[in-house]
Amino acid sequence: MPDVPKASPELDSDQQLFEWLREQGMLVMVFLPGQRESIMGRVEVVGDKSCQLRLVSDELEVSEDLLELAYNKLHIVVVETHLLRMFDRYLVEMGHT
């Protein structure tokens, strides 16, 4: 299971973690094993073995398509950083939520 945000409730599985992130509507940054770049987006669909994110690019453009990510391919999940909160406020102001 990836590192969990400190403010999260008790979670027993990847599915519970991503369901909680979806419910919170948080903008998340995901790192895959062996990669130095991250993927940013919102969790929109949660399944048993994978979730689907609506990606947000570095230019803060919101994708129309969802990207499916298997839980066993995720390394680190980052939420609630200052930068992610700024991006989230911008997306809300621009009506991209």
Stockholm file with secondary structure:
# STOCKHOLM 1.0

chainA/1-97         MPDVPKASPELDSDQQLFEWLREQGMLVMVFLPGQRESIMGRVEVVGDKSCQLRLVSDELEVSEDLLELAYNKLHIVVVETHLLRMFDRYLVEMGHT
#=GR chainA/1-97 SS CCCCCTTCCCCCSHHHHHHHHHHHTCEEEEECTTCSSEEEEEEEEECSSEEEEEEECTTCCEEEEEEEEEGGGCCEEEESCHHHHHHHHHHHHTTCC
#=GC SS_cons        CCCCCTTCCCCCSHHHHHHHHHHHTCEEEEECTTCSSEEEEEEEEECSSEEEEEEECTTCCEEEEEEEEEGGGCCEEEESCHHHHHHHHHHHHTTCC
//
